[in-house]
Amino acid sequence: MDSSPHGGLELGSAPLQLFSGDQQSRRPYKLPPACFHSDPIVDPYSGLCFFIAGHAVALLATDDTGPTGVGTASDAGPGSARVHPLVGSVPDKGDRDGLGADARLNDPWYLCSDGRGSLYCGSGEAGDKVVRLQLPPACQLSKRGAGSTGSGPACRPPHSSAASGGGSSSEQRAAAVAALTGPHAQRVRATTLRFRVPSRLRGLAHVPSSTIFGGGFGSGPSGSLVLATHTALYRLPLGGQGGGSEGGAGAGAGAGALAAPVLLAGREGGQGDTDGRGGAARFREIGGVVADAEGVVYVADASRASTALRRVAPDGTVTTLGTVDGQLSRPSFLPNGCLALCCRNPSSLLVLDLGLKPARNRPPSSAPAGPPCRTLHADMDALLEGPLSDLTLVVGDRRFPVHRLILIARCDYFRSQLEGGFADGAAAELSLPDADPAAFELLLRFVYTGAVDIPAALAPAVAELADRLLLPELCSDAQAVVLSDVAPDTVVDTLLWAERLGGSFPGLLSSLKAWAVDHYEEVRREAGESLRRLMVQSPDMALELTDGLLAKRQRIV
């Protein structure tokens, strides 16, 4: 490692001694039976180290706070640190949102930070929940003073340099520790996000909005979460939420405003080691994910005797970089840029120098912070909440407040309805009969912001509606989602749907036919009954697929 351009690695001379309690009641820290430590992270928002302890998320810090919130000496002796459970109860599990020790987590795992005041972890008896942990504003390095001089008591004296936004890094981190553990501590809020992971969570990573991935198609103002199950990866755009105090207005808001996770790569229940894009790729057994500075995701994909390191590009293209012996998991970037993988038996750490750039984990500047940066995407997205609307679109049993000028400028269909002397052009309401409200909500977001993540389950409805409302770009995006999600047990239904639409989607229909021919053996093995149904409902297409299969076999011969 000494010759590595990233710099070397060095372990401490002795294990870190852990204590619990405050300075007056400090005692050796002991983890209850059947509980474990895992997932230590350094949070850029606060500059502090958090980790999972049993059924709680805890802070690791000392009185003399060092570069990552963990000092090298204190009155307890050199190489010591205090453990402060912040959310949940170390020995007691449960599923309850709330503040600090009032909340309950159920076997939390895969802790990560968005760098904007929120931590995220998996939880739940079935392993299918994600919980957001909202840090108080007083923890933010660049807003330390502003956060402690509000309606609540100050965490540090007003004359303190850290309280005014200045001071050294260690002083600011000490102030963050005081904000979370001192006499006037502000508690961390736990909120369960309003969706369920399709199966047990196997990895969680955050991709900032400033990266290629996080700032690209379908990202939220706070970037995206990448969620892994055993055999699939999903992307979840995040809203603009940041830290918030326990009593502040809107505390915990935003958790319910998230979109549903969208498939990035792989397929639920479909094991394999196939490289490819989106739903065409296959994973064997995902054991953790991590993102680099460019928003590229790296996956530890294990089999019984070896582990493959898989690279997932922002567009969902999966590439296998190599394979190492043993079952490895929990990939993580070290401060020097190397990628580390954990081995449980025997307990060891594999460190790989792949020349990658770790995600930026430096805390924000300690200079006084101004208002958050405005973006056109975020401002247009905010208009969807209805301010200044002058028209209501009625779709099924839902009503959408909208803005005439935006619809006219962005959609030819609405321009034809609202201009040119049509009778309903000046009406206060406009109805769209036979439109799917959920699909229309996605279409409307695309009209306002120019980007939207399309869940596979809604892709056919979005494609049809976008074609009907003259939005060819969105229609093309939805068709791409349909094609990327096709599988042996769904291809016949998708073919029949595309054929029913006539000449609207000729390119998609041709691609689906080609896919069915290329994967004919899989379709016959896994969904043979659907082929018989195709012969009954569309004999001409069944004959065309047979001809394509014969031509393929002749080329092989």
LOKE-388023 format. One record per residue (C-alpha): residue in one letter; x negated, y, z negated. Coordinates in steps of 0.05 Angstrom, whole numbers, padded with zeros to 5 digits, always signed. Example, Ala and Ser with C-alpha at 12.3 -4.5 7.8 and 13.67 -1.06 7.14 Angstrom:
<pts>
A-00246-00090-00156 S-00273-00021-00143 
</pts>
This chain:
<pts>
M+00000+00000+00000 D-00059+00047-00010 S-00067+00056+00066 S+00007+00070+00078 P+00022+00140+00104 H+00081+00141+00054 G+00034+00136-00005 G+00022+00080-00055 L+00064+00049-00110 E+00045+00044-00183 L+00082+00012-00241 G+00079+00039-00311 S+00031+00008-00360 A+00087-00015-00407 P+00162-00028-00403 L+00207+00031-00419 Q+00234+00027-00490 L+00309+00042-00493 F+00346+00074-00551 S+00419+00093-00563 G+00451+00146-00606 D+00431+00219-00616 Q+00366+00244-00647 Q+00393+00235-00718 S+00419+00164-00708 R+00371+00137-00656 R+00367+00061-00656 P+00341+00008-00608 Y+00388-00002-00550 K+00418-00072-00543 L+00463-00094-00487 P+00522-00137-00511 P+00523-00211-00491 A+00547-00227-00420 C+00534-00155-00398 F+00481-00134-00348 H+00443-00073-00323 S+00443-00057-00249 D+00441-00004-00194 P+00397+00052-00221 I+00401+00115-00178 V+00374+00186-00180 D+00430+00235-00166 P+00408+00295-00124 Y+00465+00339-00151 S+00440+00335-00223 G+00370+00307-00214 L+00388+00254-00267 C+00383+00178-00269 F+00448+00138-00275 F+00458+00063-00277 I+00510+00010-00292 A+00509-00019-00363 G+00560-00074-00373 H+00629-00044-00357 A+00605+00028-00361 V+00563+00078-00322 A+00508+00107-00365 L+00456+00162-00364 L+00383+00146-00375 A+00345+00206-00404 T+00297+00231-00457 D+00289+00295-00496 D+00228+00312-00453 T+00262+00303-00386 G+00215+00286-00329 P+00222+00292-00253 T+00281+00244-00249 G+00313+00257-00316 V+00270+00204-00350 G+00212+00230-00390 T+00147+00198-00409 A+00146+00216-00482 S+00192+00236-00538 D+00195+00234-00614 A+00214+00161-00606 G+00146+00146-00577 P+00114+00143-00508 G+00151+00110-00451 S+00219+00114-00484 A+00288+00136-00462 R+00358+00142-00489 V+00419+00108-00459 H+00483+00148-00459 P+00546+00112-00434 L+00587+00166-00397 V+00646+00130-00365 G+00681+00068-00390 S+00660+00021-00446 V+00598-00023-00442 P+00631-00085-00474 D+00704-00073-00454 K+00730-00078-00383 G+00794-00053-00353 D+00826-00013-00297 R+00843+00056-00322 D+00828+00125-00293 G+00810+00180-00342 L+00755+00220-00374 G+00692+00191-00404 A+00702+00135-00455 D+00778+00138-00444 A+00769+00109-00374 R+00758+00035-00362 L+00718+00001-00307 N+00723-00072-00288 D+00655-00103-00272 P+00628-00040-00237 W+00573-00050-00185 Y+00539-00016-00125 L+00531+00054-00154 C+00515+00110-00104 S+00517+00186-00102 D+00542+00235-00050 G+00495+00290-00075 R+00554+00337-00083 G+00576+00320-00153 S+00608+00252-00144 L+00584+00182-00157 Y+00619+00121-00129 C+00620+00049-00151 G+00659-00015-00138 S+00707-00041-00192 G+00768-00085-00202 E+00783-00158-00219 A+00787-00175-00144 G+00727-00131-00128 D+00767-00090-00078 K+00770-00021-00111 V+00724+00040-00105 V+00721+00089-00163 R+00698+00161-00157 L+00661+00190-00217 Q+00664+00266-00216 L+00608+00302-00252 P+00621+00369-00286 P+00595+00432-00250 A+00547+00447-00308 C+00505+00389-00283 Q+00488+00420-00216 L+00416+00443-00212 S+00429+00504-00170 K+00491+00525-00210 R+00470+00508-00280 G+00482+00578-00307 A+00548+00589-00271 G+00574+00522-00294 S+00560+00537-00368 T+00587+00607-00372 G+00659+00594-00353 S+00719+00584-00398 G+00685+00530-00440 P+00626+00537-00488 A+00558+00545-00458 C+00513+00483-00456 R+00452+00527-00468 P+00442+00595-00499 P+00457+00653-00450 H+00385+00678-00454 S+00357+00610-00431 S+00322+00612-00364 A+00357+00547-00343 A+00424+00577-00361 S+00413+00634-00312 G+00396+00588-00254 G+00321+00593-00263 G+00271+00554-00305 S+00229+00493-00289 S+00256+00429-00262 S+00249+00394-00329 E+00286+00452-00364 Q+00343+00447-00314 R+00348+00372-00322 A+00347+00379-00397 A+00405+00427-00390 A+00441+00375-00347 V+00431+00323-00402 A+00459+00372-00453 A+00519+00385-00408 L+00536+00311-00410 T+00514+00290-00480 G+00508+00353-00524 P+00556+00380-00577 H+00599+00413-00523 A+00592+00359-00471 Q+00638+00358-00411 R+00663+00289-00393 V+00659+00253-00327 R+00725+00238-00293 A+00739+00169-00263 T+00789+00165-00206 T+00806+00102-00166 L+00809+00117-00092 R+00877+00101-00061 F+00859+00044-00016 R+00835-00028-00023 V+00773-00058+00009 P+00796-00115+00055 S+00757-00165+00012 R+00707-00165-00045 L+00657-00107-00040 R+00586-00129-00025 G+00552-00062-00016 L+00563+00013-00019 A+00522+00070+00010 H+00532+00144+00023 V+00515+00179+00089 P+00510+00255+00083 S+00548+00299+00133 S+00481+00330+00154 T+00457+00265+00186 I+00473+00238+00255 F+00521+00187+00225 G+00552+00229+00171 G+00561+00291+00214 G+00586+00254+00274 F+00652+00226+00298 G+00701+00217+00242 S+00658+00243+00185 G+00688+00284+00128 P+00658+00348+00099 S+00623+00307+00045 G+00597+00254+00094 S+00620+00182+00093 L+00617+00121+00050 V+00595+00056+00082 L+00630-00003+00049 A+00607-00075+00060 T+00646-00139+00050 H+00617-00209+00061 T+00620-00203+00137 A+00640-00132+00156 L+00622-00059+00148 Y+00672-00002+00142 R+00664+00074+00145 L+00705+00119+00099 P+00702+00194+00113 L+00700+00236+00050 G+00736+00302+00037 G+00703+00365+00011 Q+00707+00349-00063 G+00650+00367-00109 G+00638+00368-00183 G+00693+00392-00228 S+00704+00403-00302 E+00751+00359-00341 G+00801+00415-00352 G+00792+00452-00286 A+00847+00460-00236 G+00849+00404-00187 A+00804+00358-00227 G+00804+00292-00193 A+00838+00320-00132 G+00819+00295-00065 A+00816+00222-00082 G+00883+00209-00051 A+00870+00251+00011 L+00818+00203+00039 A+00831+00166+00104 A+00832+00090+00105 P+00767+00054+00117 V+00753+00041+00191 L+00714-00019+00217 L+00643-00002+00235 A+00614-00070+00251 G+00628-00144+00240 R+00694-00179+00227 E+00729-00204+00164 G+00720-00279+00158 G+00677-00283+00221 Q+00608-00308+00202 G+00548-00310+00248 D+00484-00274+00266 T+00505-00243+00332 D+00479-00173+00348 G+00525-00126+00385 R+00570-00066+00376 G+00628-00059+00328 G+00673-00119+00323 A+00629-00160+00370 A+00574-00165+00318 R+00573-00218+00264 F+00542-00222+00194 R+00526-00284+00154 E+00532-00259+00082 I+00519-00186+00067 G+00480-00174+00003 G+00477-00098+00002 V+00469-00037+00046 V+00427+00027+00046 A+00424+00088+00092 D+00363+00125+00116 A+00353+00200+00130 E+00381+00193+00200 G+00446+00160+00177 V+00425+00091+00201 V+00449+00035+00156 Y+00406-00025+00137 V+00438-00090+00116 A+00409-00149+00077 D+00443-00208+00111 A+00428-00274+00075 S+00434-00347+00091 R+00416-00406+00047 A+00341-00402+00060 S+00327-00334+00091 T+00349-00262+00096 A+00356-00221+00159 L+00346-00146+00158 R+00399-00116+00204 R+00400-00045+00230 V+00468-00012+00243 A+00467+00050+00287 P+00519+00106+00279 D+00561+00077+00336 G+00565+00009+00301 T+00511-00026+00343 V+00478-00081+00302 T+00406-00101+00315 T+00366-00154+00277 L+00298-00126+00257 G+00269-00190+00228 T+00278-00247+00179 V+00242-00263+00113 D+00244-00326+00071 G+00289-00329+00010 Q+00356-00299-00010 L+00345-00224-00018 S+00396-00170-00034 R+00405-00098-00059 P+00363-00061-00007 S+00339+00007-00032 F+00291+00061-00011 L+00233+00076-00057 P+00208+00148-00065 N+00149+00133-00019 G+00195+00114+00039 C+00187+00038+00034 L+00247-00008+00034 A+00253-00054-00027 L+00294-00118-00031 C+00309-00157-00094 C+00300-00232-00103 R+00335-00265-00162 N+00299-00332-00163 P+00244-00321-00177 S+00255-00250-00202 S+00213-00207-00155 L+00214-00147-00110 L+00196-00149-00036 V+00171-00082-00010 L+00170-00068+00065 D+00136-00010+00100 L+00177-00002+00163 G+00161+00071+00176 L+00232+00092+00157 K+00255+00157+00127 P+00294+00149+00062 A+00358+00189+00052 R+00341+00255+00021 N+00344+00246-00054 R+00312+00311-00076 P+00356+00356-00118 P+00381+00420-00088 S+00343+00485-00095 S+00347+00519-00163 A+00360+00586-00129 P+00428+00616-00145 A+00479+00584-00100 G+00527+00622-00057 P+00595+00600-00030 P+00595+00533+00006 C+00581+00533+00080 R+00643+00539+00123 T+00652+00493+00183 L+00702+00498+00240 H+00721+00425+00230 A+00737+00435+00157 D+00775+00501+00168 M+00818+00470+00223 D+00830+00409+00180 A+00854+00454+00124 L+00907+00484+00171 L+00939+00415+00173 E+00963+00427+00102 G+01013+00476+00132 P+00991+00548+00116 L+01019+00599+00165 S+01056+00546+00205 D+01110+00570+00253 L+01138+00504+00279 T+01159+00437+00250 L+01150+00372+00289 V+01199+00318+00268 V+01171+00248+00279 G+01214+00192+00251 D+01227+00207+00178 R+01168+00254+00172 R+01161+00329+00184 F+01095+00361+00205 P+01085+00437+00197 V+01043+00460+00256 H+01019+00522+00294 R+01046+00537+00364 L+00983+00570+00390 I+00939+00512+00370 L+00985+00461+00403 I+00990+00503+00466 A+00915+00511+00470 R+00897+00439+00455 C+00951+00395+00486 D+00981+00399+00556 Y+01044+00364+00534 F+01060+00415+00481 R+01040+00472+00528 S+01094+00447+00576 Q+01145+00444+00519 L+01129+00510+00486 E+01116+00552+00547 G+01149+00562+00614 G+01220+00576+00592 F+01240+00508+00565 A+01301+00511+00522 D+01265+00485+00460 G+01204+00530+00469 A+01229+00580+00416 A+01261+00529+00370 A+01238+00524+00298 E+01235+00448+00304 L+01215+00400+00358 S+01230+00325+00356 L+01188+00268+00383 P+01235+00209+00389 D+01206+00138+00387 A+01137+00162+00363 D+01101+00126+00306 P+01092+00176+00248 A+01027+00145+00225 A+00998+00146+00296 F+01023+00217+00306 E+00988+00240+00242 L+00922+00216+00271 L+00938+00248+00338 L+00953+00314+00304 R+00886+00312+00267 F+00851+00302+00333 V+00888+00361+00363 Y+00865+00406+00307 T+00794+00381+00294 G+00773+00345+00357 A+00755+00281+00319 V+00791+00227+00281 D+00776+00156+00257 I+00827+00107+00285 P+00841+00045+00244 A+00844-00017+00287 A+00916-00032+00265 L+00939+00035+00292 A+00896+00038+00355 P+00948+00010+00403 A+01001+00059+00378 V+00952+00117+00382 A+00931+00098+00452 E+01004+00096+00476 L+01022+00161+00442 A+00959+00197+00467 D+00974+00174+00538 R+01046+00199+00531 L+01025+00267+00503 L+00970+00278+00555 L+00909+00271+00510 P+00861+00229+00553 E+00801+00236+00507 L+00839+00209+00447 C+00871+00155+00490 S+00802+00132+00513 D+00776+00131+00441 A+00836+00090+00418 Q+00827+00040+00475 A+00754+00032+00454 V+00777+00014+00383 V+00826-00036+00412 L+00771-00069+00453 S+00720-00069+00396 D+00769-00104+00349 V+00791-00159+00396 A+00782-00229+00369 P+00800-00300+00392 D+00865-00300+00351 T+00887-00231+00376 V+00864-00227+00449 V+00928-00257+00479 D+00974-00209+00443 T+00929-00151+00462 L+00929-00174+00535 L+01005-00178+00536 W+01010-00109+00505 A+00963-00078+00556 E+00999-00113+00614 R+01066-00087+00588 L+01041-00016+00595 G+01034-00026+00670 G+00981+00016+00703 S+00968+00062+00643 F+00905+00026+00619 P+00875-00011+00679 G+00804-00007+00653 L+00823-00035+00585 L+00863-00091+00616 S+00804-00111+00660 S+00757-00110+00600 L+00804-00152+00558 K+00809-00204+00614 A+00734-00206+00619 W+00728-00215+00544 A+00779-00272+00545 V+00740-00308+00600 D+00673-00299+00564 H+00703-00325+00498 Y+00751-00376+00527 E+00723-00434+00486 E+00731-00395+00421 V+00802-00374+00439 R+00821-00446+00457 R+00790-00473+00393 E+00816-00421+00344 A+00882-00399+00378 G+00902-00451+00429 E+00976-00439+00417 S+00968-00368+00440 L+00942-00392+00508 R+01004-00435+00517 R+01046-00373+00500 L+01008-00334+00552 M+01026-00386+00605 V+01099-00377+00588 Q+01102-00301+00582 S+01052-00283+00637 P+01037-00341+00683 D+01003-00296+00734 M+00953-00271+00682 A+00941-00341+00656 L+00925-00363+00728 E+00879-00303+00736 L+00840-00321+00673 T+00834-00393+00697 D+00806-00369+00763 G+00757-00325+00726 L+00735-00383+00682 L+00723-00427+00743 A+00683-00373+00777 K+00641-00364+00714 R+00626-00439+00710 Q+00607-00441+00784 R+00557-00384+00773 I+00526-00422+00715 V+00519-00485+00757 
</pts>
